[in-house]
Amino acid sequence: MCTYTTVKDALDGSAKGPGGSWFHVSDLTVYFDHPVHAMAEHTLNIDLSDPSKGPSARVALELTAESARRLVAAVQEALAAVPPELTS
């Protein structure tokens, strides 16, 4: 197992899951390891879930390191463009 650090945190949001249904997400897990599906040696893996609804209430991302950096930059850019009173 190549997981270096597993970061867990709480969050508040929604995700679209299997079958196109939306569900609340409350848990975040981020780690760098071998992917399950992505065609890469290692990926940054991001799981958004609601454990109270069982294992199917989960959205998983497997991103190359470069794609993960682009995601972080895009999130920061989008939030920087929003008036501060809307993000507090």
C-alpha positions in Angstrom: 0.0 0.0 0.0 1.4 3.4 -1.0 -0.9 5.7 0.8 1.3 8.4 2.3 -1.2 10.4 4.3 -4.9 10.1 4.5 -6.7 13.3 5.2 -10.2 13.1 6.5 -12.5 16.1 7.2 -16.2 17.0 7.5 -17.9 19.0 4.8 -21.4 20.1 3.9 -22.6 19.7 0.3 -24.4 17.6 -2.2 -23.3 15.1 -4.8 -25.0 13.3 -7.7 -24.6 9.6 -7.3 -25.4 6.4 -9.2 -28.7 6.6 -11.0 -28.5 10.4 -11.1 -29.9 11.0 -7.6 -28.6 13.7 -5.4 -27.6 13.0 -1.8 -26.0 15.0 1.0 -22.2 14.6 1.6 -20.8 15.0 5.0 -17.4 13.3 4.9 -14.2 13.9 2.8 -11.3 11.6 2.4 -8.2 12.4 0.4 -5.2 10.2 -0.2 -2.5 9.4 -2.8 -2.3 5.7 -3.8 -2.8 3.2 -6.6 -6.1 3.9 -8.4 -8.8 1.3 -8.8 -9.9 2.5 -12.3 -7.8 5.4 -13.6 -5.0 4.5 -16.1 -2.2 5.9 -14.0 0.4 4.4 -11.7 -0.7 6.6 -8.7 -3.5 9.1 -8.3 -4.9 11.5 -5.8 -8.1 9.9 -4.6 -11.0 12.0 -3.3 -14.0 10.4 -1.8 -17.1 12.4 -0.9 -19.6 10.4 1.2 -22.5 10.2 3.6 -21.7 7.2 5.8 -25.1 7.3 7.4 -26.6 6.2 4.1 -24.3 3.2 3.5 -21.5 2.6 1.0 -23.5 3.5 -2.1 -23.7 7.2 -0.9 -20.3 8.0 -2.3 -18.6 9.8 -5.1 -15.0 8.9 -5.8 -12.4 10.7 -8.0 -9.0 9.4 -9.1 -6.9 12.2 -10.5 -3.4 12.4 -11.7 -1.2 14.7 -9.6 -1.3 17.3 -12.4 -5.1 17.1 -12.7 -5.4 17.4 -8.9 -3.3 20.6 -9.0 -5.5 22.0 -11.7 -8.6 21.2 -9.7 -7.2 23.0 -6.7 -6.2 26.0 -8.8 -9.7 26.1 -10.5 -11.4 26.0 -7.1 -9.2 28.8 -5.8 -9.8 30.9 -8.9 -13.5 30.5 -8.8 -13.8 31.3 -5.1 -11.5 34.4 -5.5 -13.9 35.8 -8.0 -16.9 35.7 -5.6 -17.7 38.6 -3.3 -16.5 37.8 0.2 -20.0 38.2 1.8 -21.2 35.3 -0.3 -18.6 32.9 0.9 -18.7 33.5 4.6 
